[in-house]
Amino acid sequence: MALVRRVYDRLRAHYGPQAWWPADTPFEVIVGALLMQQTSWGRVEEAIGNLKAAGLLDVRRLARADVATIRRHVRAAGLYRTKPARLRSFCRHLLARADGDLGPYFERPTAEIRADLLAQRGVGPETADSILLYAGGHPVFVVDAYTVRIGTRLGLLPSTRYDDVQAFFEARLPRDADLYKEVHALLVVHAKALCRPRPRCPDCPLLRICAYGTGRKR
Ligand code: SF4
């Protein structure tokens, strides 16, 4: 736990608390997670804003809407041939599975919900875990490309496979959804600010404990 905890402490001291994910409701988190693939958060925000303005950010209304209407509002998020239909299909599944009520949907064992999410079209492990953690409050660690980039450079990760990286962090952090959210958000902000594809190591709060930054192998 020690090194992961030091990474967290230094990033938090450097960037401050993140309180991610910015959304008014768990359903908004789900829509954001489904739209997030292969695009930037700014574009997802724009798409969600369009859905809100049209009164469509609602599970029943999205489930009933035609795909062309959804496409018009979420076009900013890209993949417009697949995302609108997947979004509607997911809403229809929520209605069928839990009458659109997220309370009972998330009041099941984590593994059962995760399997249900992964069975939906276009939902991979990162999307499923983002929904579980940020919409459902389940303590699952979300892995993304930023986590892998930073973890690899720090010399922490024995493997870059999704399940291995997730297991690595979950084994070294207390099982706490709020902590998982903060660690994930801090890694994202760090990857965007300093640990970029071309990293700015001299400015980095992790420099002294980073294998890449110090040129040391672990
Ligand atoms: S020292 Fe460089 S490579 Fe290491 S975490 Fe910081 S920015 Fe990334």
Boltz pocket constraint, residues with backbone or C-beta under 6 A from the ligand:
constraints:
  - pocket:
      binder: B
      contacts: [[A, 150], [A, 153], [A, 154], [A, 194], [A, 195], [A, 196], [A, 199], [A, 200], [A, 201], [A, 204], [A, 205], [A, 206], [A, 207], [A, 210], [A, 211], [A, 212], [A, 213], [A, 214]]
      max_distance: 6.0
